[in-house]
């Protein structure tokens, strides 16, 4: 599929999904909604994405922490 055939909104979908996730997390943190207020399918999708981000973050942590145990 060439770039001409991609719907104009498709390029912003991933960014909007992340904004939506962040908004939901903020509303939960502030007590506006509870995680359990969301439909089960939404809960599962959010948990799946959070776990995937955590795995990716851990696998990309190539430098480790700044614990001071570095070899020079």
DSSP file (Angstrom, degrees, kcal/mol; ACC not computed):
  #  RESIDUE AA STRUCTURE BP1 BP2  ACC     N-H-->O    O-->H-N    N-H-->O    O-->H-N    TCO  KAPPA ALPHA  PHI   PSI    X-CA   Y-CA   Z-CA
    1    1 A X              0   0    0      0, 0.0     2,-0.1     0, 0.0     5,-0.0   0.000 360.0 360.0 360.0 128.0    0.0    0.0    0.0
    2    2 A X    >   -     0   0    0      1,-0.1     3,-1.4     3,-0.0     4,-0.4  -0.385 360.0-106.7 -83.4 164.4    1.5    3.4   -1.0
    3    3 A X  G >  S+     0   0    0      1,-0.3     3,-0.9     2,-0.2    -1,-0.1   0.780 117.5  65.1 -60.8 -27.2    1.4    6.5    1.2
    4    4 A X  G 3  S+     0   0    0      1,-0.2    -1,-0.3     3,-0.0     0, 0.0   0.799  99.4  52.7 -66.3 -27.1   -1.2    7.9   -1.1
    5    5 A X  G <  S+     0   0    0     -3,-1.4     2,-0.3     2,-0.1    -1,-0.2   0.513  84.2 104.0 -88.9  -5.5   -3.7    5.2   -0.1
    6    6 A X  S <  S-     0   0    0     -3,-0.9     5,-0.0    -4,-0.4     2,-0.0  -0.621  80.6-112.7 -80.3 132.4   -3.4    5.8    3.7
    7    7 A X    >>  -     0   0    0     -2,-0.3     3,-1.4     1,-0.1     4,-0.6  -0.372  24.0-121.8 -62.3 139.8   -6.3    7.6    5.2
    8    8 A X  T 34 S+     0   0    0      1,-0.3     3,-0.4     2,-0.2     4,-0.2   0.788 111.0  51.0 -56.6 -29.9   -5.2   11.1    6.5
    9    9 A X  T >> S+     0   0    0      1,-0.2     3,-1.1     2,-0.1     4,-0.6   0.676  90.2  79.6 -82.5 -16.4   -6.3   10.3   10.0
   10   10 A X  H X> S+     0   0    0     -3,-1.4     3,-1.0     1,-0.3     4,-0.5   0.858  85.2  59.5 -59.8 -37.0   -4.4    7.0   10.2
   11   11 A X  H 3< S+     0   0    0     -4,-0.6     4,-0.3    -3,-0.4    -1,-0.3   0.750 109.0  43.7 -67.1 -22.2   -1.1    8.7   10.9
   12   12 A X  H <> S+     0   0    0     -3,-1.1     4,-2.3    -4,-0.2    -1,-0.2   0.495  88.8  90.7 -99.5  -3.2   -2.4   10.3   14.1
   13   13 A X  H <X S+     0   0    0     -3,-1.0     4,-2.3    -4,-0.6     5,-0.2   0.901  86.0  48.9 -60.6 -44.4   -4.3    7.3   15.5
   14   14 A X  H  X S+     0   0    0     -4,-0.5     4,-1.9     1,-0.2    -1,-0.2   0.913 112.9  47.9 -64.2 -42.6   -1.3    5.9   17.5
   15   15 A X  H  > S+     0   0    0     -4,-0.3     4,-2.1     1,-0.2    -1,-0.2   0.899 112.0  49.3 -64.1 -41.0   -0.7    9.3   19.1
   16   16 A X  H  X S+     0   0    0     -4,-2.3     4,-2.5     1,-0.2    -1,-0.2   0.866 107.0  55.7 -67.4 -35.7   -4.3    9.8   19.9
   17   17 A X  H  X S+     0   0    0     -4,-2.3     4,-2.3     2,-0.2    -1,-0.2   0.915 108.7  47.8 -61.3 -42.1   -4.5    6.3   21.4
   18   18 A X  H  X S+     0   0    0     -4,-1.9     4,-2.6     2,-0.2    -2,-0.2   0.900 110.5  51.2 -66.9 -39.9   -1.6    7.3   23.8
   19   19 A X  H  X S+     0   0    0     -4,-2.1     4,-2.5     2,-0.2    -2,-0.2   0.916 110.3  50.0 -60.8 -43.2   -3.3   10.5   24.7
   20   20 A X  H  X S+     0   0    0     -4,-2.5     4,-2.5     2,-0.2    -2,-0.2   0.916 110.5  49.2 -62.9 -43.9   -6.5    8.6   25.5
   21   21 A X  H  X S+     0   0    0     -4,-2.3     4,-2.4     1,-0.2    -2,-0.2   0.930 112.1  48.4 -60.2 -45.9   -4.6    6.1   27.7
   22   22 A X  H  X S+     0   0    0     -4,-2.6     4,-2.3     1,-0.2    -2,-0.2   0.895 110.8  51.3 -62.6 -39.9   -2.9    9.0   29.5
   23   23 A X  H  X S+     0   0    0     -4,-2.5     4,-2.6     2,-0.2    -1,-0.2   0.917 109.8  49.1 -63.2 -44.3   -6.2   10.7   30.0
   24   24 A X  H  X S+     0   0    0     -4,-2.5     4,-2.2     1,-0.2    -2,-0.2   0.922 111.2  49.9 -62.1 -43.7   -7.8    7.6   31.5
   25   25 A X  H  X S+     0   0    0     -4,-2.4     4,-2.6     1,-0.2    -1,-0.2   0.897 111.3  49.6 -61.2 -40.4   -4.9    7.1   33.8
   26   26 A X  H  X S+     0   0    0     -4,-2.3     4,-2.2     2,-0.2     6,-0.2   0.924 110.0  49.7 -64.5 -45.4   -5.2   10.8   34.9
   27   27 A X  H  <>S+     0   0    0     -4,-2.6     5,-2.2     1,-0.2     6,-1.2   0.881 113.6  46.8 -62.4 -38.1   -8.9   10.4   35.6
   28   28 A X  H ><5S+     0   0    0     -4,-2.2     3,-1.3     3,-0.2    -2,-0.2   0.932 111.0  51.3 -67.8 -45.6   -8.3    7.3   37.6
   29   29 A X  H 3<5S+     0   0    0     -4,-2.6    -2,-0.2     1,-0.3    -1,-0.2   0.845 111.7  47.4 -61.2 -34.4   -5.5    8.9   39.6
   30   30 A X  T 3<5S-     0   0    0     -4,-2.2    -1,-0.3    -5,-0.2    -2,-0.2   0.452 114.6-116.5 -88.2  -0.1   -7.7   11.9   40.4
   31   31 A X  T < 5S+     0   0    0     -3,-1.3    -3,-0.2    -4,-0.3    -2,-0.1   0.653  79.4 124.8  77.5  15.4  -10.6    9.7   41.5
   32   32 A X  S   <S+     0   0    0     -5,-2.2     2,-0.3    -6,-0.2    -4,-0.2   0.897  83.4   6.7 -72.6 -40.9  -12.9   10.9   38.8
   33   33 A X  S    S-     0   0    0     -6,-1.2     2,-0.3    -9,-0.2    -2,-0.3  -0.908  74.7-126.4-132.7 163.5  -13.5    7.4   37.5
   34   34 A X    >>  -     0   0    0     -2,-0.3     3,-1.8     1,-0.1     4,-0.5  -0.852  22.9-123.2-107.0 149.7  -12.5    3.9   38.8
   35   35 A X  G >4 S+     0   0    0     -2,-0.3     3,-1.4     1,-0.3    -1,-0.1   0.881 114.5  57.7 -55.5 -38.8  -10.7    1.4   36.6
   36   36 A X  G 34 S+     0   0    0      1,-0.3    -1,-0.3     7,-0.0     4,-0.1   0.586  90.6  71.8 -72.8  -9.5  -13.6   -1.0   37.3
   37   37 A X  G <4 S+     0   0    0     -3,-1.8    -1,-0.3     2,-0.1    -2,-0.2   0.752  84.3  87.1 -71.8 -23.9  -16.0    1.6   35.8
   38   38 A X  S << S-     0   0    0     -3,-1.4     5,-0.1    -4,-0.5    -5,-0.0  -0.422  96.7 -93.9 -75.0 150.2  -14.6    0.8   32.4
   39   39 A X     >  -     0   0    0      1,-0.1     4,-2.4    -2,-0.1     3,-0.5  -0.295  37.4-112.5 -58.5 149.6  -16.0   -2.1   30.4
   40   40 A X  H  > S+     0   0    0      1,-0.3     4,-2.7     2,-0.2     5,-0.2   0.867 117.5  55.1 -54.8 -40.5  -14.1   -5.3   30.8
   41   41 A X  H  > S+     0   0    0      1,-0.2     4,-2.1     2,-0.2    -1,-0.3   0.896 109.4  47.1 -62.1 -39.3  -12.8   -5.2   27.3
   42   42 A X  H  > S+     0   0    0     -3,-0.5     4,-2.6     2,-0.2     5,-0.2   0.903 110.8  52.2 -68.4 -41.3  -11.4   -1.7   27.8
   43   43 A X  H  X S+     0   0    0     -4,-2.4     4,-2.5     1,-0.2     5,-0.2   0.938 111.3  47.2 -57.8 -47.6   -9.8   -2.8   31.1
   44   44 A X  H  X S+     0   0    0     -4,-2.7     4,-2.5     1,-0.2    -2,-0.2   0.904 112.4  49.0 -62.8 -42.5   -8.1   -5.8   29.4
   45   45 A X  H  X S+     0   0    0     -4,-2.1     4,-2.4     2,-0.2    -1,-0.2   0.916 112.2  48.0 -65.4 -43.1   -6.9   -3.7   26.5
   46   46 A X  H  X S+     0   0    0     -4,-2.6     4,-2.4     2,-0.2    -2,-0.2   0.916 113.3  47.6 -63.8 -43.1   -5.5   -1.0   28.8
   47   47 A X  H  X S+     0   0    0     -4,-2.5     4,-2.6    -5,-0.2     5,-0.2   0.909 111.4  51.4 -63.4 -41.8   -3.7   -3.6   31.0
   48   48 A X  H  X S+     0   0    0     -4,-2.5     4,-2.2    -5,-0.2    -2,-0.2   0.922 112.5  44.9 -61.2 -45.4   -2.3   -5.3   27.9
   49   49 A X  H  X S+     0   0    0     -4,-2.4     4,-2.6     2,-0.2    -1,-0.2   0.883 112.4  51.7 -68.2 -38.1   -0.9   -2.1   26.5
   50   50 A X  H  X S+     0   0    0     -4,-2.4     4,-2.2     2,-0.2    -2,-0.2   0.920 111.8  46.8 -64.2 -43.4    0.5   -1.1   29.9
   51   51 A X  H  X S+     0   0    0     -4,-2.6     4,-2.5     2,-0.2    -2,-0.2   0.898 112.1  50.6 -64.8 -40.7    2.3   -4.5   30.2
   52   52 A X  H  X S+     0   0    0     -4,-2.2     4,-2.6     2,-0.2     5,-0.2   0.920 110.4  49.2 -63.8 -44.2    3.6   -4.3   26.7
   53   53 A X  H  X S+     0   0    0     -4,-2.6     4,-2.6     2,-0.2    -1,-0.2   0.900 111.0  50.7 -61.8 -39.8    5.0   -0.8   27.3
   54   54 A X  H  X S+     0   0    0     -4,-2.2     4,-2.4     2,-0.2    -2,-0.2   0.919 111.2  47.9 -64.7 -43.1    6.6   -2.0   30.5
   55   55 A X  H  X S+     0   0    0     -4,-2.5     4,-2.3     2,-0.2    -2,-0.2   0.924 113.9  47.0 -62.3 -44.5    8.2   -4.9   28.7
   56   56 A X  H  X S+     0   0    0     -4,-2.6     4,-1.6     1,-0.2    -2,-0.2   0.900 111.5  51.3 -64.8 -40.1    9.5   -2.7   25.9
   57   57 A X  H  < S+     0   0    0     -4,-2.6     4,-0.4     1,-0.2    -1,-0.2   0.915 111.6  47.2 -62.8 -43.5   10.8   -0.1   28.4
   58   58 A X  H >< S+     0   0    0     -4,-2.4     3,-0.8     1,-0.2    -1,-0.2   0.885 112.3  49.2 -66.2 -38.7   12.7   -2.8   30.3
   59   59 A X  H 3< S+     0   0    0     -4,-2.3    -1,-0.2     1,-0.2    -2,-0.2   0.755 111.4  50.1 -73.4 -22.8   14.1   -4.3   27.1
   60   60 A X  T 3< S+     0   0    0     -4,-1.6     2,-2.4    -5,-0.2     3,-0.3   0.451  78.7 103.9 -92.7  -1.0   15.2   -0.8   26.0
   61   61 A X    <   +     0   0    0     -3,-0.8     3,-0.4    -4,-0.4    -1,-0.1  -0.465  39.3 153.8 -80.6  71.6   17.0    0.0   29.3
   62   62 A X        +     0   0    0     -2,-2.4    -1,-0.2     1,-0.2    -2,-0.0   0.747  66.1  49.7 -74.7 -24.7   20.4   -0.6   27.8
   63   63 A X  S    S-     0   0    0     -3,-0.3    -1,-0.2     1,-0.2    -2,-0.1   0.605  94.3-150.6 -92.6 -12.3   22.3    1.7   30.2
   64   64 A X        -     0   0    0     -3,-0.4    -1,-0.2     2,-0.1     2,-0.1  -0.285  37.5 -41.7  73.4-163.5   20.8    0.4   33.4
   65   65 A X        -     0   0    0     -4,-0.1     2,-0.6     1,-0.0     3,-0.2  -0.419  50.4-111.3 -95.9 174.3   20.4    2.6   36.5
   66   66 A X        +     0   0    0      1,-0.2    -2,-0.1    -2,-0.1    -1,-0.0  -0.411  62.6 139.3 -99.4  55.0   22.7    5.2   38.0
   67   67 A X  S    S-     0   0    0     -2,-0.6    -1,-0.2     1,-0.1    -3,-0.0   0.536  70.6-114.9 -80.0  -5.5   23.5    3.1   41.1
   68   68 A X  S    S+     0   0    0     -3,-0.2     2,-0.2     1,-0.1    -2,-0.1   0.526  85.1 116.9  86.5   4.6   27.2    4.1   41.0
   69   69 A X        +     0   0    0      2,-0.1     2,-0.3     0, 0.0    -1,-0.1  -0.206  41.3 141.5 -97.1  41.5   28.4    0.6   40.3
   70   70 A X        -     0   0    0     -2,-0.2     2,-0.5    -4,-0.0    -4,-0.0  -0.593  49.2-132.5 -89.0 145.3   29.9    1.5   37.0
   71   71 A X              0   0    0     -2,-0.3    -2,-0.1     1,-0.1    -3,-0.0  -0.814 360.0 360.0 -92.8 133.1   33.1    0.1   35.7
   72   72 A X              0   0    0     -2,-0.5    -1,-0.1     0, 0.0    -2,-0.0   0.402 360.0 360.0-104.2 360.0   35.4    2.7   34.2
